[in-house]
Amino acid sequence: LNNLIPGINNVVAELNGDMKEDTWEYLRMILDGFNWVVEAFNGIVNYIDPEHTKFDIAQIDASVLKLSDAYKARKAEDIAVILRDEIIPFLAKLQ
């Protein structure tokens, strides 16, 4: 997480207009890291008491689906917004 969040911030800046030749490849690597975190989270989510947790699991699932759809459509601005407004706050809670 200590490397993933700064990496997401970097790719958000690139997606918001500072696109580089390798931005999409960089994004794919970031998403691979994020997917690993999601898989780990999903492995423990059944042990989390939903009444006493700070995670809105339905919101996390919705954010992941939105991100996936935006990535498939190559919508750079939408990806940047989802990463900045939904994914980074989720990751920050995991720290």
Secondary structure, DSSP 8 states (H G I E B T S, - for coil): -TTHHHHHHHHHHHHTT---TTHHHHHHHHHHHHHHHHHHHHHHGGGS-TTS-S--HHHHHHHHHHHHHHHHTT-HHHHHHHIIIIIHHHHHHH-
